[in-house]
Amino acid sequence: MNAPEMHIPLREFKNHDLVDDIAKPGIRYEKRPAKTPDGGTVPGLYNAWITLDNPMQFNSYTTDMVKGVILAFRTASNARDVNCVVFTGAGDRAFCTGGNTKEYAEYYAGHPQEYRQYMRLFNDMVSAILACDKPVICRVNGMRIGGGQEIGMACDFSVAQDLARFGQAGPKHGSAPIGGATDFLPPMIGNERAMVAGVLCEPFSAHKAYHWGILADIVPALKIDGNFVANPLVETQRLVDHYGRSVFGDFRTGEGAKEGKALLARGTIDLTLLDAKVEELCAKLLLTFPDCTTKTLEELRKPKLDAWNRNKENSRAWLALNMMTEARAGFTAFNEGTKDDREADFVLLRQKLAAGESWIGPLHDSIQPKNKHKG
């Protein structure tokens, strides 16, 4: 005799979200149907897509956008029907270039108490990514610079189109990359490379980022005559220069750069392969035990989390006070400078400080880009 069929009533769930309406300007949150590796749609399961939607300013995040990211990650983390989270930016030019420099220069510069409160939100945004109960994939659709690099490295996986550029902006623009980069770079790429990336702030290619180990995968995005081609501005082969150093993934110079730019101008940007690679990774994550995956994420995040939790509060205090001096000068220069000159006069600043000149006075104005070539 067959056992009687058991009917288990659906559980009435508690709502663990912070708010019912997570909508904020500049942030899109959507749930897309989860798919199996063969492309089949799975009923009742989704991947949450969180999109920075400020493409005219390279998806730099405003104060409201930071709030939106926090709420979106909390919502995705709590969603019982979400398999994983895809974090990306709108368009094909940038994932994110960090904090909105216009807002920094015009509101926060010179107001450390305000920036300290803002940095509480920023810290909560990074922590929300690192605490998400679902795997987080950074879909790098373009530049990942400054704070954008930091929130990208907070993610568990990163997949990039190979025209993307990576790097920090700190000491070049009046800050220190202590919103995650100084915590995440050493365990991810090693201390020496972290020094190069964090202090010199020189952009590097997606190919170098993959070689250094901060990308799970890269795909081409440039289409020429109907075919995908690798980034023509980058030397993608492992070469050795006459000093015996590897130059894998370095940007081309001279005639190579000129030819690469000409090819780039001929082509179009197509992110089809990037989306396919992201969906492929989402599908692989679908075929795992969910709680075992979450526990594995928690353990593998520990090197980043340990450094982040140890440093984030004193970093917040320093960044706030820095808004009175170098950050004020750097963000003003970036906001008001020309397209080709957005940096303060570093040499003049060092000379004035060495001579004992105070920040209280004309020093700030004298080192702005518009004054560099006077006299």
Backbone hydrogen bonds in HBPLUS format (Angstrom, degrees):
<---DONOR---> <-ACCEPTOR-->    atom                        ^
c    i                          cat <-CA-CA->   ^        H-A-AA   ^      H-
h    n   atom  resd res      DA  || num        DHA   H-A  angle D-A-AA Bond
n    s   type  num  typ     dist DA aas  dist angle  dist       angle   num
A0027-ILE N   A0024-LYS O   3.25 MM   3  5.81 153.0  2.33 143.9 140.3     1
A0053-ASP N   A0026-GLY O   2.73 MM  27  4.61 169.0  1.74 139.1 137.9     2
A0028-ARG N   A0051-THR O   2.97 MM  23  5.00 162.5  2.00 143.9 149.5     3
A0051-THR N   A0028-ARG O   2.88 MM  23  5.00 165.1  1.90 146.8 151.8     4
A0030-GLU N   A0049-TRP O   3.05 MM  19  5.32 155.9  2.11 146.3 153.6     5
A0049-TRP N   A0030-GLU O   2.75 MM  19  5.32 170.4  1.76 165.5 168.8     6
A0032-ARG N   A0047-ASN O   2.86 MM  15  5.28 170.1  1.87 156.4 153.4     7
A0047-ASN N   A0032-ARG O   2.74 MM  15  5.28 156.4  1.79 155.5 163.2     8
A0034-ALA N   A0045-LEU O   2.92 MM  11  5.48 174.7  1.92 125.0 124.7     9
A0042-VAL N   A0034-ALA O   2.86 MM   8  5.54 166.7  1.88 157.7 156.0    10
A0036-THR N   A0040-GLY O   2.82 MM   4  5.25 154.1  1.88 148.5 156.7    11
A0039-GLY N   A0036-THR O   2.81 MM   3  5.30 162.3  1.84 125.1 128.0    12
A0045-LEU N   A0042-VAL O   3.47 MM   3  5.91 168.4  2.48 131.6 130.2    13
A0046-TYR N   A0081-ASP O   2.83 MM  35  6.07 152.2  1.91 163.5 168.2    14
A0083-ASN N   A0046-TYR O   2.67 MM  37  5.88 167.1  1.69 175.6 177.2    15
A0048-ALA N   A0084-CYS O   2.97 MM  36  6.37 148.0  2.08 161.9 164.3    16
A0086-VAL N   A0048-ALA O   2.74 MM  38  6.13 163.0  1.77 161.9 166.9    17
A0050-ILE N   A0086-VAL O   2.83 MM  36  6.17 165.3  1.85 164.7 169.4    18
A0088-THR N   A0050-ILE O   2.97 MM  38  6.36 163.7  2.00 162.2 166.4    19
A0052-LEU N   A0088-THR O   2.91 MM  36  6.32 162.0  1.94 145.1 147.9    20
A0090-ALA N   A0052-LEU O   2.92 MM  38  6.08 144.7  2.04 170.3 159.4    21
A0057-GLN N   A0054-ASN O   3.02 MM   3  5.76 155.6  2.08 122.7 129.7    22
A0059-ASN N   A0054-ASN O   2.75 MM   5  4.21 151.3  1.83 124.4 123.0    23
A0058-PHE N   A0055-PRO O   3.11 MM   3  4.71 147.7  2.22 112.6 106.2    24
A0060-SER N   A0057-GLN O   3.00 MM   3  5.85 156.0  2.06 123.8 129.6    25
A0061-TYR N   A0098-GLY O   2.96 MM  37  6.30 144.0  2.09 141.2 150.9    26
A0100-ASN N   A0061-TYR O   3.05 MM  39  5.34 143.2  2.19 141.1 132.4    27
A0066-VAL N   A0062-THR O   2.99 MM   4  6.31 153.5  2.07 152.3 158.7    28
A0067-LYS N   A0063-THR O   3.19 MM   4  6.56 158.3  2.24 148.6 153.7    29
A0068-GLY N   A0064-ASP O   2.97 MM   4  6.28 152.7  2.05 143.9 151.9    30
A0069-VAL N   A0065-MET O   2.87 MM   4  6.22 150.1  1.96 152.2 159.5    31
A0070-ILE N   A0066-VAL O   3.10 MM   4  6.39 164.9  2.13 153.2 156.4    32
A0071-LEU N   A0067-LYS O   3.07 MM   4  6.35 170.2  2.08 156.0 157.8    33
A0072-ALA N   A0068-GLY O   2.87 MM   4  5.95 154.5  1.93 144.7 152.6    34
A0073-PHE N   A0069-VAL O   2.93 MM   4  6.10 162.3  1.96 154.3 157.8    35
A0074-ARG N   A0070-ILE O   3.05 MM   4  6.28 157.4  2.10 149.2 155.9    36
A0075-THR N   A0071-LEU O   2.94 MM   4  6.10 155.9  2.00 144.7 151.5    37
A0076-ALA N   A0072-ALA O   2.91 MM   4  6.13 163.7  1.94 150.0 154.2    38
A0077-SER N   A0073-PHE O   2.88 MM   4  5.91 156.6  1.93 144.2 151.1    39
A0078-ASN N   A0074-ARG O   3.05 MM   4  6.21 150.3  2.14 143.1 150.1    40
A0079-ALA N   A0075-THR O   2.99 MM   4  6.07 133.1  2.21 143.2 156.0    41
A0082-VAL N   A0079-ALA O   3.30 MM   3  5.49 169.1  2.32 111.3 112.3    42
A0085-VAL N   A0135-PRO O   2.84 MM  50  6.15 170.5  1.85 169.1 172.1    43
A0137-ILE N   A0085-VAL O   2.76 MM  52  6.08 168.4  1.77 163.3 166.9    44
A0087-PHE N   A0137-ILE O   2.78 MM  50  6.03 167.9  1.79 161.4 165.2    45
A0139-ARG N   A0087-PHE O   2.88 MM  52  5.95 155.0  1.94 144.4 152.8    46
A0143-MET N   A0093-ARG O   2.97 MM  50  6.31 161.3  2.00 128.4 122.1    47
A0095-PHE N   A0143-MET O   2.84 MM  48  5.56 151.2  1.92 131.9 141.1    48
A0096-CYS N   A0143-MET O   3.13 MM  47  6.35 157.3  2.19 156.0 162.7    49
A0145-ILE N   A0096-CYS O   3.07 MM  49  6.51 151.6  2.16 149.6 157.6    50
A0104-TYR N   A0100-ASN O   2.91 MM   4  6.22 158.9  1.95 151.5 158.6    51
A0105-ALA N   A0101-THR O   2.80 MM   4  5.85 168.5  1.81 146.6 149.5    52
A0106-GLU N   A0102-LYS O   2.91 MM   4  5.91 162.8  1.94 148.3 153.5    53
A0107-TYR N   A0103-GLU O   2.90 MM   4  5.45 142.0  2.05 138.8 145.2    54
A0108-TYR N   A0103-GLU O   3.36 MM   5  6.82 156.4  2.42 145.8 152.7    55
A0109-ALA N   A0104-TYR O   2.76 MM   5  5.88 138.9  1.93 170.0 176.3    56
A0111-HIS N   A0108-TYR O   2.90 MM   3  5.26 157.2  1.95 141.9 139.9    57
A0110-GLY N   A0323-MET O   2.89 MM 213  5.38 150.1  1.98 132.2 138.1    58
A0114-GLU N   A0111-HIS O   3.09 MM   3  5.53 128.4  2.36 109.9 122.2    59
A0115-TYR N   A0111-HIS O   3.11 MM   4  6.45 161.4  2.15 154.4 160.2    60
A0116-ARG N   A0112-PRO O   2.85 MM   4  5.97 146.7  1.96 146.0 154.8    61
A0118-TYR N   A0114-GLU O   3.02 MM   4  6.37 154.9  2.08 146.1 153.7    62
A0119-MET N   A0115-TYR O   2.81 MM   4  6.01 155.7  1.87 148.6 154.8    63
A0120-ARG N   A0116-ARG O   3.19 MM   4  6.50 131.1  2.45 135.1 146.7    64
A0120-ARG N   A0117-GLN O   3.17 MM   3  5.17 134.2  2.40  94.6 107.0    65
A0121-LEU N   A0118-TYR O   2.93 MM   3  5.23 117.7  2.33 102.3 117.0    66
A0122-PHE N   A0118-TYR O   2.93 MM   4  6.38 156.6  1.99 147.8 155.3    67
A0123-ASN N   A0119-MET O   2.85 MM   4  5.93 166.7  1.87 143.9 147.5    68
A0124-ASP N   A0120-ARG O   3.00 MM   4  6.21 154.0  2.07 142.6 150.1    69
A0125-MET N   A0121-LEU O   2.89 MM   4  6.21 141.4  2.04 146.8 158.1    70
A0125-MET N   A0122-PHE O   2.98 MM   3  5.01 121.9  2.33  94.8 110.3    71
A0126-VAL N   A0122-PHE O   3.07 MM   4  6.50 161.4  2.10 159.7 162.0    72
A0127-SER N   A0123-ASN O   2.93 MM   4  6.14 165.0  1.95 151.1 156.0    73
A0128-ALA N   A0124-ASP O   2.83 MM   4  5.91 144.0  1.96 138.3 147.8    74
A0129-ILE N   A0125-MET O   3.19 MM   4  6.53 147.7  2.30 146.6 153.8    75
A0130-LEU N   A0126-VAL O   3.05 MM   4  6.37 166.0  2.07 153.4 156.9    76
A0131-ALA N   A0127-SER O   2.83 MM   4  5.89 130.2  2.08 142.0 154.9    77
A0132-CYS N   A0129-ILE O   3.33 MM   3  5.38 164.5  2.35 104.4 108.9    78
A0156-ASP N   A0136-VAL O   2.98 MM  20  5.23 129.6  2.25 127.7 142.2    79
A0157-PHE N   A0136-VAL O   3.05 MM  21  6.40 152.9  2.12 158.6 162.0    80
A0138-CYS N   A0157-PHE O   2.72 MM  19  6.06 169.6  1.73 149.3 151.8    81
A0159-VAL N   A0138-CYS O   2.96 MM  21  6.30 162.2  1.99 164.7 167.3    82
A0140-VAL N   A0159-VAL O   2.79 MM  19  5.92 162.4  1.82 157.1 160.3    83
A0161-GLN N   A0140-VAL O   3.11 MM  21  6.41 155.9  2.17 173.6 166.3    84
A0144-ARG N   A0165-ARG O   2.78 MM  21  6.12 164.3  1.81 170.0 175.6    85
A0148-GLY N   A0145-ILE O   2.85 MM   3  5.05 135.1  2.06 144.7 136.6    86
A0146-GLY N   A0167-GLY O   2.83 MM  21  6.27 138.9  2.00 134.3 147.6    87
A0149-GLN N   A0146-GLY O   2.98 MM   3  5.28 127.3  2.27 104.0 116.9    88
A0150-GLU N   A0146-GLY O   3.19 MM   4  6.61 147.2  2.30 141.9 151.5    89
A0151-ILE N   A0147-GLY O   2.97 MM   4  6.26 165.8  1.99 153.9 155.1    90
A0152-GLY N   A0148-GLY O   2.99 MM   4  5.98 141.2  2.14 133.8 145.2    91
A0153-MET N   A0149-GLN O   2.88 MM   4  6.06 151.0  1.97 143.5 150.2    92
A0154-ALA N   A0150-GLU O   3.12 MM   4  6.36 130.4  2.37 137.3 150.2    93
A0155-CYS N   A0152-GLY O   3.14 MM   3  5.48 150.5  2.23 104.5 113.0    94
A0216-ALA N   A0158-SER O   2.71 MM  58  5.50 156.3  1.76 151.3 159.8    95
A0160-ALA N   A0217-ASP O   3.11 MM  57  6.56 161.0  2.14 149.2 151.8    96
A0219-VAL N   A0160-ALA O   3.00 MM  59  6.50 145.9  2.12 154.7 164.7    97
A0164-ALA N   A0161-GLN O   3.10 MM   3  5.95 167.4  2.11 127.6 131.4    98
A0162-ASP N   A0219-VAL O   2.86 MM  57  5.77 149.0  1.96 152.8 156.7    99
A0166-PHE N   A0204-PHE O   2.83 MM  38  5.27 161.6  1.87 157.9 163.6   100
A0204-PHE N   A0166-PHE O   2.85 MM  38  5.27 156.8  1.91 141.7 149.4   101
A0173-HIS N   A0169-ALA O   3.08 MM   4  5.98 126.2  2.39 154.7 169.7   102
A0173-HIS N   A0170-GLY O   2.91 MM   3  5.55 153.8  1.98 123.8 131.5   103
A0175-SER N   A0170-GLY O   2.97 MM   5  4.38 167.3  1.98 122.8 120.7   104
A0178-ILE N   A0176-ALA O   2.68 MM   2  5.49 142.0  1.82 106.5  95.6   105
A0182-THR N   A0177-PRO O   3.03 MM   5  6.11 147.6  2.14 163.1 167.7   106
A0183-ASP N   A0180-GLY O   3.06 MM   3  5.11 133.3  2.28  98.8 112.3   107
A0184-PHE N   A0180-GLY O   2.72 MM   4  5.83 158.9  1.77 160.9 167.5   108
A0185-LEU N   A0181-ALA O   2.85 MM   4  5.46 165.7  1.87 146.9 151.7   109
A0188-MET N   A0184-PHE O   3.19 MM   4  6.19 140.6  2.35 146.9 158.4   110
A0188-MET N   A0185-LEU O   3.06 MM   3  5.06 124.9  2.38  98.8 114.1   111
A0189-ILE N   A0185-LEU O   2.76 MM   4  5.68 170.5  1.77 170.0 168.4   112
A0190-GLY N   A0186-PRO O   2.90 MM   4  4.47 139.9  2.07 122.8 130.4   113
A0194-ALA N   A0190-GLY O   2.98 MM   4  6.04 148.9  2.07 146.5 156.4   114
A0195-MET N   A0191-ASN O   2.91 MM   4  6.17 145.8  2.03 145.0 153.4   115
A0196-VAL N   A0192-GLU O   3.11 MM   4  6.49 159.4  2.16 149.1 153.6   116
A0197-ALA N   A0193-ARG O   2.90 MM   4  6.13 167.9  1.91 154.3 157.2   117
A0198-GLY N   A0194-ALA O   2.79 MM   4  5.73 166.0  1.81 149.6 154.5   118
A0199-VAL N   A0195-MET O   2.95 MM   4  5.65 163.3  1.98 145.1 149.8   119
A0200-LEU N   A0196-VAL O   3.25 MM   4  5.55 142.5  2.40 125.8 136.2   120
A0209-ALA N   A0205-SER O   2.89 MM   4  6.21 156.6  1.95 146.1 153.5   121
A0210-TYR N   A0206-ALA O   2.86 MM   4  6.07 150.0  1.95 145.0 152.2   122
A0211-HIS N   A0207-HIS O   2.96 MM   4  6.17 157.7  2.01 142.1 148.7   123
A0212-TRP N   A0208-LYS O   2.78 MM   4  5.98 146.5  1.89 149.4 158.8   124
A0213-GLY N   A0209-ALA O   3.10 MM   4  6.27 121.1  2.46 131.8 145.4   125
A0214-ILE N   A0209-ALA O   3.03 MM   5  5.60 167.6  2.04 161.4 158.7   126
A0213-GLY N   A0210-TYR O   3.14 MM   3  5.14 141.7  2.29  96.5 107.6   127
A0270-ASP N   A0221-ALA O   2.81 MM  49  5.13 165.2  1.83 150.6 155.8   128
A0229-VAL N   A0222-LEU O   2.88 MM   7  5.70 156.2  1.93 161.2 166.8   129
A0223-LYS N   A0268-THR O   2.85 MM  45  5.28 164.2  1.87 159.5 164.3   130
A0268-THR N   A0223-LYS O   2.99 MM  45  5.28 151.6  2.07 141.0 149.2   131
A0224-ILE N   A0227-ASN O   2.81 MM   3  5.34 158.2  1.86 156.3 153.0   132
A0227-ASN N   A0224-ILE O   3.06 MM   3  5.34 166.7  2.08 113.5 117.7   133
A0234-VAL N   A0231-ASN O   3.29 MM   3  5.76 166.6  2.31 115.2 117.9   134
A0252-ARG N   A0233-LEU O   2.79 MM  19  5.54 170.4  1.80 144.2 146.9   135
A0235-GLU N   A0250-ASP O   2.94 MM  15  5.67 169.0  1.95 175.3 171.9   136
A0249-GLY N   A0235-GLU O   2.97 MM  14  5.35 134.0  2.18 162.7 171.7   137
A0247-VAL N   A0239-LEU O   3.15 MM   8  5.60 153.9  2.22 138.7 142.5   138
A0241-ASP N   A0245-ARG O   3.03 MM   4  5.55 155.1  2.09 150.2 152.2   139
A0244-GLY N   A0241-ASP O   2.86 MM   3  5.30 162.1  1.89 117.6 123.1   140
A0250-ASP N   A0247-VAL O   3.23 MM   3  5.72 153.0  2.31 140.4 134.6   141
A0258-LYS N   A0254-GLY O   3.11 MM   4  6.44 156.0  2.17 148.1 155.4   142
A0259-GLU N   A0255-GLU O   2.90 MM   4  6.10 163.0  1.93 154.4 157.7   143
A0260-GLY N   A0256-GLY O   2.94 MM   4  6.06 153.0  2.02 140.8 149.1   144
A0261-LYS N   A0257-ALA O   2.93 MM   4  6.13 156.8  1.98 149.7 154.7   145
A0262-ALA N   A0258-LYS O   3.17 MM   4  6.40 150.3  2.26 140.9 148.7   146
A0263-LEU N   A0259-GLU O   3.02 MM   4  6.35 156.2  2.08 149.2 155.1   147
A0264-LEU N   A0260-GLY O   2.89 MM   4  6.12 157.2  1.94 148.2 155.2   148
A0265-ALA N   A0261-LYS O   2.96 MM   4  6.14 150.3  2.05 143.7 150.8   149
A0266-ARG N   A0262-ALA O   3.25 MM   4  6.51 135.8  2.46 137.4 148.1   150
A0266-ARG N   A0263-LEU O   3.09 MM   3  5.17 130.9  2.34  97.1 110.3   151
A0267-GLY N   A0263-LEU O   3.25 MM   4  6.49 137.3  2.44 146.3 156.8   152
A0275-ASP N   A0271-LEU O   3.01 MM   4  6.29 164.1  2.03 156.4 159.6   153
A0276-ALA N   A0272-THR O   2.98 MM   4  6.21 155.5  2.04 147.3 154.6   154
A0277-LYS N   A0273-LEU O   2.94 MM   4  6.11 154.9  2.00 144.2 150.5   155
A0278-VAL N   A0274-LEU O   2.96 MM   4  6.21 155.3  2.02 150.8 157.5   156
A0279-GLU N   A0275-ASP O   2.92 MM   4  6.12 163.4  1.95 149.9 154.3   157
A0280-GLU N   A0276-ALA O   2.91 MM   4  6.08 147.9  2.01 141.6 150.9   158
A0281-LEU N   A0277-LYS O   3.08 MM   4  6.33 153.5  2.15 143.0 148.8   159
A0282-CYS N   A0278-VAL O   2.91 MM   4  6.22 159.9  1.95 152.1 158.2   160
A0283-ALA N   A0279-GLU O   2.91 MM   4  6.08 154.6  1.97 145.8 152.3   161
A0284-LYS N   A0280-GLU O   3.07 MM   4  6.35 149.1  2.17 142.5 150.5   162
A0285-LEU N   A0281-LEU O   3.05 MM   4  6.33 155.7  2.11 149.8 155.9   163
A0286-LEU N   A0282-CYS O   3.01 MM   4  6.28 137.3  2.20 140.0 152.0   164
A0287-LEU N   A0284-LYS O   3.21 MM   3  5.47 137.3  2.40 100.8 111.2   165
A0293-THR N   A0289-PHE O   2.96 MM   4  6.06 150.6  2.04 150.0 158.7   166
A0294-THR N   A0290-PRO O   2.98 MM   4  6.25 158.5  2.03 147.4 152.8   167
A0295-LYS N   A0291-ASP O   2.97 MM   4  6.21 161.9  2.00 150.4 154.7   168
A0296-THR N   A0292-CYS O   2.99 MM   4  6.14 154.9  2.06 142.1 149.3   169
A0297-LEU N   A0293-THR O   2.89 MM   4  6.16 158.5  1.94 152.9 158.8   170
A0298-GLU N   A0294-THR O   2.96 MM   4  6.23 160.6  2.00 149.2 154.2   171
A0299-GLU N   A0295-LYS O   3.05 MM   4  6.33 155.9  2.11 148.4 154.0   172
A0300-LEU N   A0296-THR O   2.93 MM   4  6.12 167.7  1.94 155.9 159.4   173
A0301-ARG N   A0297-LEU O   2.88 MM   4  5.93 137.6  2.06 150.1 160.5   174
A0302-LYS N   A0299-GLU O   3.20 MM   3  5.44 155.0  2.27 105.1 112.6   175
A0304-LYS N   A0301-ARG O   3.04 MM   3  5.58 120.6  2.40 116.8 130.4   176
A0305-LEU N   A0301-ARG O   2.85 MM   4  5.94 170.5  1.85 158.2 161.2   177
A0306-ASP N   A0302-LYS O   2.73 MM   4  5.62 169.4  1.74 156.7 158.7   178
A0308-TRP N   A0304-LYS O   2.92 MM   4  6.05 163.6  1.95 152.5 158.0   179
A0309-ASN N   A0305-LEU O   2.82 MM   4  5.87 177.1  1.83 158.3 159.2   180
A0310-ARG N   A0306-ASP O   3.15 MM   4  6.13 141.9  2.30 135.8 145.9   181
A0311-ASN N   A0307-ALA O   3.21 MM   4  6.29 139.2  2.38 144.4 153.3   182
A0311-ASN N   A0308-TRP O   3.23 MM   3  5.44 133.8  2.45 100.5 111.8   183
A0312-LYS N   A0308-TRP O   2.95 MM   4  5.65 150.0  2.04 161.1 164.9   184
A0315-SER N   A0311-ASN O   2.99 MM   4  6.00 150.4  2.08 158.5 168.0   185
A0316-ARG N   A0312-LYS O   3.04 MM   4  6.12 145.7  2.17 134.0 142.3   186
A0317-ALA N   A0313-GLU O   3.19 MM   4  6.54 155.4  2.26 147.7 152.8   187
A0318-TRP N   A0314-ASN O   3.13 MM   4  6.33 163.6  2.15 144.6 148.6   188
A0319-LEU N   A0315-SER O   2.92 MM   4  6.09 169.2  1.93 156.4 159.4   189
A0320-ALA N   A0316-ARG O   3.11 MM   4  6.25 153.4  2.18 144.1 150.8   190
A0321-LEU N   A0317-ALA O   3.19 MM   4  6.50 166.8  2.20 153.1 155.0   191
A0322-ASN N   A0318-TRP O   2.92 MM   4  6.08 151.9  2.00 152.9 161.6   192
A0323-MET N   A0320-ALA O   3.10 MM   3  5.51 153.5  2.17 107.7 115.7   193
A0324-MET N   A0321-LEU O   3.09 MM   3  5.89 166.0  2.11 121.8 124.7   194
A0325-THR N   A0322-ASN O   3.06 MM   3  5.43 152.1  2.14 109.8 117.7   195
A0327-ALA N   A0322-ASN O   3.11 MM   5  5.60 146.4  2.22 142.1 144.1   196
A0329-ALA N   A0325-THR O   3.14 MM   4  6.43 160.2  2.18 151.8 157.4   197
A0330-GLY N   A0326-GLU O   2.75 MM   4  5.88 164.3  1.78 153.3 158.4   198
A0331-PHE N   A0327-ALA O   2.88 MM   4  5.84 173.5  1.88 153.2 155.4   199
A0332-THR N   A0328-ARG O   3.16 MM   4  6.04 151.3  2.25 135.7 143.9   200
A0333-ALA N   A0329-ALA O   2.99 MM   4  6.12 157.3  2.04 144.0 150.4   201
A0334-PHE N   A0330-GLY O   3.02 MM   4  6.27 157.6  2.07 146.4 152.2   202
A0335-ASN N   A0331-PHE O   2.93 MM   4  5.99 157.8  1.98 143.3 149.7   203
A0336-GLU N   A0332-THR O   2.84 MM   4  5.85 159.0  1.88 153.1 158.2   204
A0337-GLY N   A0333-ALA O   2.77 MM   4  5.19 134.8  1.98 136.5 144.7   205
A0341-ASP N   A0338-THR O   3.11 MM   3  5.06 154.4  2.17 101.8 109.8   206
A0345-ASP N   A0367-ILE O   2.76 MM  22  4.80 151.9  1.84 136.7 145.5   207
A0349-LEU N   A0345-ASP O   3.04 MM   4  6.25 158.3  2.09 150.2 156.9   208
A0350-ARG N   A0346-PHE O   2.99 MM   4  6.22 162.9  2.02 149.5 153.4   209
A0351-GLN N   A0347-VAL O   2.94 MM   4  6.21 155.0  2.00 148.5 156.0   210
A0352-LYS N   A0348-LEU O   2.89 MM   4  6.10 162.3  1.92 153.8 157.8   211
A0353-LEU N   A0349-LEU O   2.93 MM   4  6.14 162.6  1.96 154.8 159.6   212
A0354-ALA N   A0350-ARG O   2.90 MM   4  5.99 155.2  1.97 143.1 150.5   213
A0355-ALA N   A0351-GLN O   3.00 MM   4  6.21 135.8  2.21 138.8 150.5   214
A0357-GLU N   A0352-LYS O   2.92 MM   5  5.38 160.6  1.96 159.1 152.6   215
A0356-GLY N   A0353-LEU O   3.00 MM   3  5.03 156.3  2.06 102.0 109.2   216
A0366-SER N   A0362-PRO O   3.06 MM   4  6.19 159.2  2.11 161.5 168.1   217
A0368-GLN N   A0365-ASP O   3.31 MM   3  5.54 168.9  2.32 110.9 113.7   218
A0371-ASN N   A0368-GLN O   2.94 MM   3  5.70 159.6  1.98 127.1 133.4   219
A0372-LYS N   A0369-PRO O   3.13 MM   3  5.29 164.6  2.16 110.5 115.4   220
A0374-LYS N   A0371-ASN O   3.36 MM   3  5.41 168.5  2.37 107.0 110.2   221
